[in-house]
C-alpha cells in the first residue's frame, strides 16, 4: 500500500463542484485519508485571469505510479477536461505530487512532481495536511520547501472544505 499526495485544481465553471467530483472519483479506488482546505490561487505560467481553486489530498492506494496516473487522466476526461489543455483553463487538473518515501520516473509520470517545490499554490495546501512530510529528493520537509517558495502570487485559504466519505 502506498501513501500518495495529490494536487487538484480547477478554474472553469463550478470549481468547487469539479473538486468534489474528482475527490469522489479518486475515492472509488483508493482511501482518501485527508484533504486540505480549498485555496484560491492566481494562475501561474498561463495566460488566464480565471483564479484556481486548489486542494491537496492524501490517499492510500495499491496502484503503482503509472497506473494511478492513467486513472487520474480518466477522471479528468470524465469530468470534462479536454485534451491539450496544459497551461490553459481547465475544469479539473489532478497531479501526483509524490509517493511518500519513493521516487519514480518514466515517460508519462514523475514522482515527486518536478516543479512542486517552486509552486506555492501546491505547497501551501500540502503543508496544511503534511507539513512534516519529507520530499524524497531534496530531503526537506514540505514546510521547509514552503518557507523557501518565493513566488509572490496570491494563495488564499477559503472557507470551503471538501467532504470526504470513507
C-alpha positions as CSV (number, residue, x, y, z in Angstrom):
1,X,0.0,0.0,0.0
2,X,1.3,3.4,-1.0
3,X,0.6,6.8,0.7
4,X,0.3,9.3,-2.1
5,X,-0.2,13.0,-2.2
6,X,-2.2,14.6,-5.0
7,X,-2.8,18.2,-6.0
8,X,-6.1,19.2,-7.6
9,X,-7.0,22.4,-9.3
10,X,-10.0,23.9,-11.2
11,X,-10.5,27.3,-12.8
12,X,-13.5,26.8,-15.0
13,X,-17.2,26.7,-14.2
14,X,-18.3,25.5,-10.7
15,X,-14.8,25.0,-9.4
16,X,-15.8,23.5,-6.1
17,X,-18.1,21.0,-7.8
18,X,-15.3,19.8,-10.0
19,X,-13.0,19.3,-7.0
20,X,-15.7,17.5,-5.1
21,X,-16.5,15.2,-8.0
22,X,-12.8,14.5,-8.5
23,X,-12.3,13.5,-4.8
24,X,-15.4,11.3,-5.1
25,X,-13.9,9.5,-8.2
26,X,-10.5,9.1,-6.5
27,X,-12.3,7.7,-3.5
28,X,-13.9,5.0,-5.7
29,X,-10.5,3.2,-6.0
30,X,-8.5,4.4,-3.0
31,X,-8.9,5.7,0.5
32,X,-8.8,9.4,0.7
33,X,-7.4,9.9,4.2
34,X,-7.2,13.7,4.3
35,X,-7.9,16.8,2.3
36,X,-6.7,20.3,2.7
37,X,-8.9,23.3,2.8
38,X,-9.7,24.8,-0.6
39,X,-7.3,27.6,-1.6
40,X,-7.9,30.3,-4.2
41,X,-4.9,31.0,-6.3
42,X,-3.8,33.0,-9.3
43,X,-3.0,31.1,-12.5
44,X,0.8,30.6,-12.8
45,X,2.6,30.2,-16.1
46,X,-0.5,30.6,-18.2
47,X,-2.4,33.3,-20.0
48,X,-5.6,33.4,-17.9
49,X,-7.4,35.7,-15.5
50,X,-9.5,32.9,-14.1
51,X,-8.4,32.1,-10.5
52,X,-8.0,28.5,-9.5
53,X,-9.4,26.5,-6.5
54,X,-6.6,24.2,-5.3
55,X,-6.6,21.4,-2.8
56,X,-4.2,18.7,-1.7
57,X,-5.2,15.1,-0.9
58,X,-3.5,12.3,0.9
59,X,-4.6,8.9,-0.4
60,X,-3.8,5.2,0.4
61,X,-3.6,3.1,-2.8
62,X,-2.2,-0.1,-4.1
63,X,-1.7,1.5,-7.6
64,X,1.8,1.9,-9.0
65,X,2.6,5.5,-10.2
66,X,1.9,4.8,-13.9
67,X,-1.4,3.1,-13.3
68,X,-2.5,5.8,-10.9
69,X,-1.5,8.5,-13.4
70,X,-3.7,6.8,-16.1
71,X,-6.7,6.5,-13.7
72,X,-6.3,10.2,-12.8
73,X,-6.3,11.2,-16.5
74,X,-9.5,9.1,-16.9
75,X,-11.1,11.1,-14.1
76,X,-10.1,14.4,-15.7
77,X,-11.6,13.3,-19.0
78,X,-14.8,12.1,-17.4
79,X,-15.2,15.5,-15.6
80,X,-14.9,17.4,-18.9
81,X,-11.2,18.2,-19.3
82,X,-10.3,18.4,-22.9
83,X,-7.0,17.1,-24.3
84,X,-4.3,19.7,-24.9
85,X,-5.3,21.9,-22.0
86,X,-1.9,22.0,-20.4
87,X,-1.3,25.6,-19.2
88,X,-4.9,26.5,-20.3
89,X,-8.1,27.0,-18.3
90,X,-9.5,23.6,-17.2
91,X,-12.3,22.0,-15.4
92,X,-10.0,19.8,-13.4
93,X,-6.3,19.1,-13.1
94,X,-5.1,16.2,-10.9
95,X,-1.4,15.8,-10.3
96,X,0.6,13.2,-8.5
97,X,2.7,15.3,-6.1
98,X,4.6,12.5,-4.6
99,X,4.6,8.9,-3.4
100,X,5.8,9.0,0.2
101,X,9.3,7.7,0.6
102,X,10.0,6.9,-3.0
103,X,10.9,8.4,-6.4
104,X,9.6,7.2,-9.8
105,X,10.1,8.4,-13.4
106,X,9.0,7.1,-16.7
107,X,7.9,8.7,-20.0
108,X,4.5,9.6,-18.6
109,X,4.8,10.4,-14.9
110,X,7.4,11.6,-12.4
111,X,7.2,11.5,-8.7
112,X,7.9,13.7,-6.9
113,X,6.3,16.2,-9.3
114,X,9.3,18.0,-10.8
115,X,8.0,21.6,-10.2
116,X,6.2,21.2,-6.9
117,X,9.0,22.9,-4.9
118,X,8.5,26.1,-6.9
119,X,4.8,26.2,-6.7
120,X,3.4,27.9,-3.6
121,X,-0.1,27.0,-4.8
122,X,0.8,23.4,-4.4
123,X,2.9,23.7,-1.3
124,X,0.5,25.7,0.9
125,X,-2.4,23.2,0.7
126,X,0.0,20.3,1.0
127,X,1.6,21.9,4.0
128,X,-1.8,22.0,5.7
129,X,-2.1,18.2,5.7
130,X,1.6,17.1,5.6
131,X,3.9,19.8,6.9
132,X,6.5,17.3,8.2
133,X,6.4,15.1,5.1
134,X,9.9,14.8,3.7
135,X,10.4,15.4,0.0
136,X,12.3,12.3,-1.2
137,X,14.9,14.0,-3.4
138,X,15.5,17.3,-1.6
139,X,15.4,15.8,1.9
140,X,13.4,18.9,3.0
141,X,10.0,18.9,4.7
142,X,7.1,20.4,2.9
143,X,7.1,23.2,5.5
144,X,10.8,24.0,4.7
145,X,10.0,24.0,0.9
146,X,7.0,26.3,1.5
147,X,9.2,28.7,3.5
148,X,11.6,28.9,0.6
149,X,8.9,29.4,-2.0
150,X,9.5,32.9,-3.3
151,X,6.7,33.2,-5.9
152,X,4.8,36.1,-4.6
153,X,1.5,35.1,-6.0
154,X,-1.9,35.1,-4.4
155,X,-2.7,31.9,-2.4
156,X,-5.6,32.4,-0.1
157,X,-7.4,29.9,2.1
158,X,-11.1,29.9,1.5
159,X,-13.8,28.8,3.9
160,X,-14.5,25.7,1.8
161,X,-13.7,22.2,3.0
162,X,-14.3,19.2,0.8
163,X,-16.4,16.5,2.3
164,X,-14.7,13.1,2.5
165,X,-16.7,9.9,2.5
166,X,-14.9,6.9,3.9
